[in-house]
Amino acid sequence: MARWLRPLVGALLLLEGAAALSFLHHRYEELVQALFRVQSQCPYVTRIYSIGRSVEGRHLYVLEFSDYPGIHEPLEPEFKYVGNMHGNEVLGRELLLQLSEFLCEEYRRGNERITRLIHDTRIHIMPSMNPDGYEVAAKQGPDTNGYLTGRNNANGVDLNRNFPDLNTLMYYSREISGPNHHIPLPDNWKSQVEPETLAVIQWISSYNFVLSANLHGGAVVANYPYDKSQDQRFRSHRRTVNTPTPDDKLFQKLAKTYSYAHSWMHRGWNCGDYFADGITNGASWYSLSKGMQDFNYLYTNCFEITLELSCNKFPPEEDLERQWMANREALVAFIEEVHQGIKGMVSDENNNGIAGAVISVQGISHDITSGDMGDYFRLLLPGTYTVTASAEGYQPLTVTITVGPAAPSLVHFQLKQEVVRKPAERKASGTRMNNKALQKKVVPRATRRGTQR
């Protein structure tokens, strides 16, 4: 199907519904009321929970859609949207409220596409990550709002520059053949982050999210990792160096899914900038350190992109309906992207799920892990792959699978326990391990000595 046909077909599938939606800016109390109104209208497929509070004590509310709210069903992927990370970038906040009402209304109408999406996906929607900053921006309103007014949280901190810097650790780890996923956090990380950032980190550590997007404003483009350039010689944040992840082609596809389902993002020319296909590698645009999308990719199983949705960070209310219609199909289509690649259970010989099993794909140096129940989700483009599941105390298992363009391929792994070796064998193996560890310790010292000025 031609790319330009997809938004049209998707819009027809969604029908015109949504007549009851109100296109207004919502202050904090109004936002809370809107969320609880949706929950009351669709009580059997929604749940509201708070992941924590802002600096000024406002709840960071999340609205969940699922056929079993509050419960992770094995083999059902977890998806999230996060809006209003920068308090004065408000369109994403309003779009996520509109999306919440739309999903509820269309589910009640019996829309087959939306019903299937809610039954097959656990969807988490956080309209505002920075409610304190929003209130500052909203006091000025769309007509007199400054470009930076309300951007930061109540402590004056940019939340998208506040996550632990795992990129630097990852670049160094790659040089010494260290871990390529779930990079450990520094010991003092909690003392360096804001309450909102801490809440999000604890949130994404508690759920096995597979796919995510955070919604921003000030440009119109779908931005994918890495956000931070590896080239540390240049300190200017405007240094542009394309810095792809091992999943670069997949991220480009995810970004294009949104861009081409959007009414005009894919055209490229927006807000005085040009981005081919309406997408960009983050570091190729400008290098950003301690951002949320890179943190998701390096610390969790989640693949996140950043959606810049409007030239005007605080668009007037009369523009909200047009923006909703431009983004509606794209918001739904992007959620559907969580259903691709492979998924399955990793279990032992007694069919007990193995949590934390590592799923490796040959040729892609970024692994993911199984969740608490032993289920895993690995987003992949169509193709043939060699995949290995491994876990401590078990023999690894490797299979070759073919991924199609539609639903994910179901691939289960049943691992056998490792054979217990004799003491002499364990001692010899331990010697080899110590030698490897020693080699790794030598490399960093040589590297630092060679780069000192």
N, C-alpha and C positions, 0 to 999 in steps of 0.2 A: 504494500500500500504506500502511495506517495506520502512523503512527510507532511505536505500541506493539507492532506485530507484528514489526517488523524484528529486534529482539534475539532473539525466539523463533525466527524463521525462520533467522537466522544461526547460532544455537546448534545447531539441527537439522542444518544443513549441515556444521557442524564435527564433529558426532557427539560421543560422550562420551569417546573416546580417553584420553590423558593419565593413565592409571592409574599409570604409573611415576614420575610427578613427585613430588618430595619437597618438603614445605612447611616449610622451615627457613630461619633467617637464616644467611647465608653471610659469614664473615669473608673478608679479602682472599685468603688462600691457597685457601680453599674456593671462592670465586668463580672464581679462575683455573682450578681443577680442573674446575669445572662447565662452563666455556666450552670447555676442551680436550676434555672428554668428548663434548660435542655435536659438535665438529669431527671427532672420531674416529668417531662414529656416522654422520655424514653428510659424508664427506670430499669427495665430488664436487660438493657444492653449498654448501660453507662454506669460509671462510678466516678466520683470526685475525690481526690486526695491531695494533700499538701506535702511537698517535699521539704519544706522548711520555711523560714521567714527571711525577709529582706532586712537591711540595716535598720529601717524604721518600723519593723515589725509586721509588715504586710505578708500575708501568706503567698507562697509560690504554688498556685493551684494548677493541677493537671486534671483534665477530663479524659477518661478512658472509655473507648468503645470496644466491646467484645461480646460474644454470645455468652461468655461466662466471666462477667466483670470481676476483677480481683484475683483471677486464677490464671496461671500460666498453663496452657494445654500443650503437651508434648507435640512437637512438629508444627506448632502454630507460631509464626515469627512475630517478634515485637518491633513496632515501628513508633517513631516519635517525630513531632514537629515542635520547635521552640521559636517563639516570637518575642519581639520587643526586648532583645538583649541590650541594645542601645535604646535608652528610654525615649529619645526623640525620633526614633525610626518606627513609626506607629502603624504603617499599613499592614505589616505582618500580623500585628496584634488583632486588628479588625478583621483581616481575612480568616484568621483561625477561629474567631468567634462565629463568623459567617459559615465557615466549613462545619463547625460543630452543629449549628442549627440545621444546616443542609443535610448532613449525614442522618441526623435524627428524623427530620421530616421525610426524607426519601426512604428511609427504612420503614417508617410507618405507612408510607404509600405503597410499599411492596416493590420498590425499584429493585429489579433482579441483580443489577451490577453492584449496587450499594449493599444489599443484603448479603451477597456472597463475600464482599470485601470485609464486612464486619464479622461474619461467621468464620472467615479463614485467617483473620489478622487481628492482633491485639494492638490497637491504635491509641497512642498517648499524645494528647494535645496540651501544650503549655502556652497559653496566649501571651503571657508576660513573664520574662525572667528578671526584669528590672522595673517593677511597679513604682519604686521611689523616683527613679529618673523620669518615668512617664509623667508623674504628677507635676514635676517641675516644668516639663515641656508643655503640658496641657494648660497650665496657668496662663501661658502666653498665647496658646492656640496656634492655628495654622497660619494666620496672617502675619504675626510679628515674631514667630519663633526663630531664634538664632540657629545657625548651623550646628553649634555644639551644645546649646542649652538643653540640659536634661540627658545628654548622652551617657554620662557616667552614673554610677550609683550614688547613694547619699554620702559616701566617704570620698567621692571625687575620683573613683577608680573606674577605668575602662574595663568592663568585664570580659571583653574579647581580647584583652592583653593580660589576663590574670590567671590563666591555667598554668600548671607546672610545665616548664619547657622540656618536653620529651624529645623534640626534634634533635637538639644537640646531642642528647644521649643516644638517640637512634643512629645518627650519622657516625658517631664514634664507635658504637657497637657494631655497625656494619663493617667497619675497617678491621675489626678483630674477630669477625665471624661470630658475634654475640647474638642475643635473641632478636628476632625481627617482629615480635608482637608482644603485647602486654608488657611494655617497658615499665620497670618498677619505678614508683614515685620516690623522690628524694625524702630523706628522713624528716625534714622540717617543713614539708609542703603545707601542712595545715596552718602554720603560722604566717604563710605568705599569700593566702587567698582570702577573698571576701566571703561573707556569709552566703551570698547568692551562688558564688562559684563552688563553695564547699557543698552546698545543698545539691547542686547539679552533679558534682563528682560522686557523691554518695548515691545519688539517684541512678546514674548510669552504671554504677558498680553493683547495684541491687537487681537490675533487670538485664537480661541478655538481649539488648537491642541489636538489630541486624542492619537497619537502614534509618537514616535521619536527615532532616534538613533544618537549618536555622534561618529565619527570615529577617532580612535587613532592608535598608533603603538608602537612597543617595545615588543609585545607579540601577541599570536594568541588565542583569547578567547572571548566569548560573556559574558559580565559582566552586572549583573542586581542589582537593589537596594535591601537593603540599602547599600550605600558605607561607611557610618559612623556607627561604633559600638556604642551601648548604654552604654557599660561598660566604664565609664570615669575614672576608677582607674588607667588605663594603658595609659600612655602618648605617648608611642612609636607608630609611625604611622604604624609599621609593626605588631602590635598586631592583631591577627586573631581571630575573634569571629563571627560566622555566625549570621547575623542580618536580618531576613526576614521581608518583608513588609506584610500587610494583604492580598496582592495579590501575594504572593510568588509563588504559583503553576502556575498562569497565566504568571508571569515574566519568570519562567523557560521554559514554553512553547514557549514564544516569543523568548527567547535566543536560544532554540533548533531549532526553525524554521530557524534562520540564520545559526547556526552551521552545521546543517545537509544538508542545501542547498549549503554550502561552500565545496570546493573540499577536504579540509583536516582538517578544524577546529575541526570537530566532532571526529576525531581520538584521541584527548586528548593530545598526546605527541607533543609538539611544543616548540621551543626555550629553551629547557632544562627543561620545566615545564610540569606537567601533570594536566589536568582538565577533569574530567569525562564528557563525552558528549561534551566537548569543551565549557563548560559554568561554571560560578562561581558567587556566591553571592559576591558583592564587598567587604564587610567587612570581609568575610571569607578569601579573598585573602590578603587584608590589609586595615586597616581603613583609610578613607579619609574624611576630613572635608571640608565643603563649596563647595562641588562638584555640577556639573550642573545636573546630572541625578536625584539625590535626590531632588534638588530644583524644578525640573519640577513636580515631583510626589507630593510634599508637598504644592506647591504654585498654581498649575494649574490643569487642568483635564488631563494633558498629561502623558502618560506612556513612559518613556525613558530608553533605555539601552545603554551601552557603548561597542563599537566594537573595540577590539584590533586586528589589521589585518595583522601585519607583524613583524617578529623578527627584521628586519632592519628598523629603523625609516625612513631612506632616501634611499630607494632601487634604484639601478642604472636603467637607462632608459630601458636597455635590459630586465629587469625583469618585466616591467609594463604590458606588454601584457599577460604574464602568470598570473599575479595577477588579472588582469581584468577578464580573463576567469574563474578564481577560485571564484570570488566574484559576477559575473554578475547575475546569477540566484538567489543568496542569497539576493542581493539588491532589486530585483523585488519581490521575495517571501515575504520579510519582509514588504514591503509596503502593500501587500495584506492582511496582518494580521490585518490591521485597520478595516477590514470588518468582524467583529465577535462580538458576544455578543448581546446586545440589543441597539436599538436607537428609537427615536420617538420625538413627540412634546409634550410639556407641555403648556397647554392653559387654559384660563378662559372659562366661560360659553358662552361668545360671540366669541369664537375661536380666541382670541387675544393671541399671544405667551407670556409666562411668562419667563422673563430672570432671571437667578440666582436661579431658583428652585433647591432644593436639591434632588438628586436621591440616595437613600440608599438601599443597598442590605443586607438583614438579614444574619448575620454570617460573613460579611466582613466589618471590621470597617474602611472603607475608602470610603467616599462619593464623588460624582462629582456633578457638577451643569450644568444647561442648559445655552445655549449661548444667545446672544442678541435677536435672533429670537424665542427663546423658544425651539429650538431643542437640544437634548442631545445625547451623545454616551457613552455607558458603556461597556467596553471590559470585557467579561466573557468567561470562559470555558464552554463547553457543560454541561448541567445539568438543574435542576429545582430550581428556586429561588423565594423568596418572596421579592418584590421590592416596595418601597414606594417613592412617589413624594410629596414634601411638599414645601410650600412657605409662606412667611409672609402675613397674611391677608386671607389665604385660608385654607380650611379643607384638611388635608393630605389624600391621596388615596393610598391604598395598593392593589397589584395584585400578583398573582402567575403565573409565566411564565416558559416555557421550552425553553432552548437555544439549538439549533442544532449545528452540526459541520461545517455547510457551511455558508450561508449568515446570517447576523444578524437578530434577530427577531424584528419585528416592534411593538412597544408597546407605545401607546399614553396615555397621562394623561390629563383629563379635570377636573380641580379643581373648586370646588364651594367656593364662598366667605364665610368666617366665619360669624356666626350669631352674631350680635352686642349684647353684654350682658348689663344688667342693671348696673348702677353705683356701687351699693352695691357689685355685683359680681366681678366687676373689681377691687374694693378696696381689697376684700378678696384675689383675685388672686395675686394682687400686693404684699400683705404681704407675701404670700408664696414664691414669686420670690425673695423678699429681704432676706428672711431667707436662701434660697439656695445660693444666692450670698455671704451672710455673711459666710456660711459654707466654701465656696470655698476660701474666703480670709483667714480663719483661718488655713487651711491646709498648704499653703505655708510657713507661719511663723513657724509652728511646724516643717516642714521638714527642713528648713534652720537651726533652732536651733539644731536639732538632728545631722546635718552633719558638724557643725563647729568643727574645730580642735584647 
